[in-house]
Amino acid sequence: MLKFNLEPKPGDTPAPPQQPESVTDPEAEEETEGAFNPTTGEINWDCPCLGGMAHGPCGPQFREAFSCFVFSEEEPKGINCVEKFKAMQDCFREHPEIYAEGVYFFHSLSRRVMRLAC
């Protein structure tokens, strides 16, 4: 059986911890960012994380509801956006062929917001 002595020898200095390499690939940076940039206060409507829901027939309703939620200062967060989420859900239901995935995701988010409102 092999044994390794991992104890430092007298006079050994430990190596400084290595810092993780910074991301230099713009595509990799883009993937790590969310739709909202708190530094600039801007929403990137083309962020892949939004699944294209900011565009298309329900884009205006989505952008209004999402913006309301992001910038909401009400407690619980987004409570003042219930009507906007309802309008967005209604539009999603009218276009299920386009927003099928969005309907499920935002339905669950909207239900949480609406439950808090009642």
C-alpha positions in Angstrom: 0.0 0.0 0.0 1.4 3.4 -1.0 1.4 6.2 1.5 1.8 9.9 0.8 3.0 12.4 3.2 1.0 15.6 2.5 2.3 17.5 5.5 4.4 20.6 4.5 8.1 20.4 5.1 9.6 23.0 7.4 10.4 26.1 5.3 7.8 25.3 2.6 5.5 28.2 1.8 2.1 27.4 0.5 1.3 28.5 -3.0 -1.2 31.4 -3.2 -4.7 30.3 -4.2 -5.3 30.6 -7.9 -8.0 33.0 -9.1 -10.4 31.6 -11.6 -9.8 32.7 -15.2 -12.0 35.5 -16.3 -14.4 35.0 -19.1 -13.1 36.6 -22.3 -15.4 34.9 -24.8 -18.3 37.3 -25.6 -20.7 34.5 -26.3 -19.8 32.8 -23.0 -20.4 36.2 -21.2 -23.7 36.6 -22.9 -24.8 33.2 -21.7 -24.0 34.0 -18.1 -26.0 37.2 -18.1 -29.7 37.3 -17.4 -32.3 39.4 -19.2 -32.0 42.2 -16.7 -28.8 44.1 -16.1 -29.0 45.8 -12.7 -25.9 47.9 -13.5 -27.5 49.6 -16.5 -31.1 49.1 -15.5 -31.8 47.7 -19.0 -33.7 44.6 -20.1 -32.2 42.6 -22.9 -35.3 41.5 -24.8 -33.2 39.3 -27.1 -31.8 37.3 -24.2 -32.1 33.6 -25.0 -33.3 33.1 -21.4 -36.6 34.7 -22.4 -37.2 32.1 -25.0 -38.3 34.6 -27.7 -41.4 35.6 -25.7 -40.7 39.3 -26.0 -41.4 39.1 -29.7 -44.4 38.0 -31.7 -48.1 38.6 -31.2 -47.9 38.7 -27.4 -44.5 40.5 -27.2 -46.0 43.8 -26.0 -48.0 42.1 -23.2 -45.0 40.1 -22.2 -42.7 43.1 -22.1 -45.1 45.1 -20.1 -45.6 42.3 -17.5 -41.9 41.4 -17.3 -40.9 45.0 -17.0 -43.4 45.6 -14.3 -42.2 42.6 -12.3 -38.5 43.5 -12.7 -38.9 47.1 -11.6 -41.6 46.4 -9.0 -40.7 47.7 -5.6 -43.9 46.4 -4.0 -43.9 43.7 -1.4 -44.4 41.0 -2.3 -42.5 41.7 -5.5 -44.7 42.0 -8.5 -48.0 42.3 -6.6 -48.7 45.5 -8.6 -48.3 43.6 -11.9 -51.2 41.1 -11.6 -53.4 42.7 -14.3 -50.4 42.8 -16.7 -49.7 39.1 -16.1 -53.4 38.3 -16.7 -53.3 40.2 -20.0 -50.2 38.3 -21.0 -51.7 35.0 -20.0 -54.8 35.7 -22.1 -52.7 36.5 -25.1 -50.6 33.4 -24.6 -53.8 31.3 -24.5 -54.9 32.9 -27.8 -51.6 31.8 -29.5 -50.7 28.4 -28.0 -48.9 27.3 -31.2 -46.3 30.1 -30.5 -46.2 30.4 -26.7 -46.8 26.8 -25.5 -43.6 26.7 -23.3 -44.1 30.3 -22.1 -47.7 29.6 -21.1 -46.5 26.9 -18.6 -43.6 28.9 -17.2 -45.4 32.2 -16.9 -48.6 30.5 -15.7 -46.8 29.2 -12.7 -45.1 32.5 -12.0 -48.4 34.4 -12.5 -50.2 32.0 -10.2 -47.7 32.7 -7.4 -48.0 36.5 -7.9 -51.9 36.3 -8.0 -52.0 34.1 -4.9 -50.2 36.8 -3.0 -52.6 39.4 -4.3 -55.7 37.5 -2.9 
